[in-house]
Amino acid sequence: MDFTTIPAVSAVLDGIASFVEAIGGALEPFTGSWAPLLAIVVLTFVVRLALLPVGISQVRAERTRRRLAPELAALRRRYAKQPEALNRALVELYRSHGASPVAGCLPLLAQAPVLSAVYALFVHQEIAGHANALLAAVVGGVPLGANLFHLLGTTITAIWPFLVVLALLGLAIELTRRASARWAGSTTEVTGTESAAAAGTRALAPVLRWLPFLSVVFAAIVPFAAGVYLATSALWTVAERAILRRVLIGRPELTA
């Protein structure tokens, strides 16, 4: 079942589509044909700004895990062969600090419906029973409703905006990977050991190194509008996480 056909969801998407069109109309006198693309960027910023408390919650959960890392490592060593006792000890440790091992996961799940609903706006040809005008717009010679494979065989001039968006998405993925590796490495320095999960991740490093870049392939087969949204959201995440980590946690080398 297509959830966008649910009346309530359809009405929300129609409202968002009207909002994007209004932004594009306001920007058009200044940006010309690029207005629809910039409207997508503005909408993404608005949505991610509204979800900022989710990002703060995730970084605070990360800060808690880093603070408890030495004690967690000690418990894992102590109860290495007693999984049930380890689970009880971990629960008690988190409870004593007023924290939860899933504190960073629940906000992530909470934001998923919002991001999915906004993403649906950029991949559906029809919204609320009428044509999605956004996907009919052409930006830099690229229709927002076309994917990269629709454009194969055209000149590089006709597809360069699409290629730039894919490159920006790849850059965001690489920056995220490096930041995650740096923070994971600093946690290992704090504990002086490596968790089983971290060791397993290290063993799969050759695969995990390239797996996130499948998002770039995915962005190439969805409409250009969706690719712009994905790249903008990914770049926002990189900047947001870097700023929040610096403000709420501090630099890795200092906390280590």
N, C-alpha and C positions, 0 to 999 in steps of 0.2 A: 504493500500500500504506500502511495506517495503522501507523506505527511503534509505536504504543502496544499493538498486538496481539502484538508480539514478547514471548515469555515473560519474558525478563530485564527489559525495560522495564516491562512490565505489573506485575511484582513490585515494582519500585522505586516506581512510581506508587501502588500499593496501600499500600506502606509510608508514603509521604508523606501519602496521604489519611488514614491512621490517625493519623499525627502531628498533622495539622491538627484532626482530630476530638478528639484528646486535649487539644490546646490550647484548643479551643472549650469542651470540658467543664470544664476548669479555670477558665476565665474566666466561664462562665455565671453562677455565684453572684454575681459582682460587676457584670457588664455586661448580664445578661439576654439578650434576643434579638439583641443586637449582637455576641455572642460569636463567631459564625462569621465575621463580617467582620473582627473584630480578630484572629482566628486566621490569616486570610489575610495580614494586615499583619505579624504576627509571623513567619510562614513566609518572607515576602519579605525581612524584615530578616535572618533567619538565613542565607538563600541569598546575599544580597548581601554579608553580612559574610564568608561563606566565600570569596567571590570578590574580596575586598578586594585581595589581591596582584595581581589582574588590573588593577584600577584604578590601583594604584601603578605598575605596569609601563607603563601607557599615559601617565601623567603624566610619568614619567621620560623616556619617548621624546619627549614634547612638550618637555621641558626640553632634551633634546639638540638637537632641531630648532631651538629658539630660540637655543641657544648657537652653533650652526653657521650660523645664518641669514645673518650678514654674509658668511661665506666662500661659502655656497651662492649668494648673490646675485652675488658677484664672479665665480664660475665660470660662472653663466648668462650674465652679460654678456660674459665672455671667449670663451665657446664658443657664442654665440647662433646661429651659422650652421653649427656642427659638432656635430650631435646625438650621433654616436658618440663623439667626443672628450669631450663633456660627460658622457655616461654613464660613461665610464672614470674621469674626474676625480671624479665624484660617489662612485663606488664606492671609489676610493682615499681620498677625504676621510673617508668613514664608517669605512673600515678603520683609518685612522690614529688615529681617536678611539675605536676599539673599539666602534663603534655599527653599527646597521643601519637602512636607510631603512624597513624593514617591521617594526621592533621593536614599534610600537604596534598593528599589525594582527593579528599572530599571537595575542596574548592575547585580543583581541576575538573572534577566530574560535574560540578554545578555550572561551570561556564560552557561546557560542551554544547548544551542545547542552544545557547545564544549564538555561539560562533557558527554552529551548523545552520541555524535559521538564516543568518546573514549570508553565509556561503550559498545557500539555496537560491538566493536572489540572483546570483551571477551565473547560474547554470540552467535555469529553467526558461524555456522560450515563452512560456505563458505564466502570468501571475494574476490570480483572481479572475480567471476567465478571459483575459485580454492579453494581447501580445506584450512581451517585455520590451519596452521601448529602449531600455538601456543597451540590450544586446544588439540592437540595430544600428547603434552609433558607430562611427568610424573614427579612430584616433591614430594619427600619424600614418594613415594608409592602411591600418589594421582594423577590421571589424571586431568590436568587442565580443561578438558572438562566435567568432571563428577560433579554432585551435591551430596549433602550429602545423599539423599535418594537412589542414585545409589550405595552407599557404605554401606548401612545398611546390617548387617549380616556379615560384615568383621570384623577383629580384630581391637582393639583400635590402634594398631601399624600402621594399614593401613590408619586410618582416623585422627590421632592426628593433622596433620598440618591443616586440615579443621577446627577442633574444636578450635585450637589456633586462627585462623583467625576470627572465629565467636566470640570468647571471646574478642579479641581486638576490634572488631566492637562494641560489647556491652559496653566495657569500654569507648570507644570514645563517645557513645551516653550518657552514664551516666555523664561523665565529661562535656559534652555540656549542659546537663540539669542543672547540679549544677551551672555552670558558668552563665547561663541565669537567673536562680533563684536569684543568688547573685546580678547580675547587676540590675534586675528588683526590687529587694528589696531596693537597694541603691537609685534608682530613687524615690521610694515611700518615703524614708527618706528625699530626697531633697525637694519634693513637700509638704510633710506633709499630703498627702492624697493619695487616690487610685483611678485611673481612672476606668470608667465603664468597659473598656476592661480588665483591670487587675483584677477587682472584678469578672468578668465573668470567666476569666481563673482560678482564685482561686476556684470558685465553681465547675469547671470541673477538678480540680487537680487530683482526683483519677483516672480518665480516661486518662488524658494527661500524667500522671506519667509513664504509661506503653505503651502508643501508639507508641512512637518512636522505641520501641524495636521490633516492627513488621518488621523493617529493618533487624534484625538478622534472623527472619524467612524467609524473602525474600532472604537473602544471602545464606540460606541453600538450596534453591531450584533452584538457578541459578548455572551455571558452577563455579568451584573453582576459575578460573581466574577472574571472575567477583567479587567474594567475596573478593579476595585479593585487587582488585582495590577499592571496596567500603570501606573496612577497612582502607586501606592506605589513601584514600582521607579524610575519617572521622577523622583520627588521625591528618592529616595535618591541617584540619580545626580547631581542638581544639587548636593546638599549634599556628597557625597563629593568631586566634582571641585573644588568651591570650596575645601574644606579642604585637599585634597592639593596643589592649585596653590599655596595660600598657604604651606604647609609646605615643599614640595619646590622651588618655583620662586620664590615671592615675589610681591608685588603687581605688576601689569603696568607701572604707572608707575615703579616702582623699578627693575625689570629693564630697562626701556627707557632 
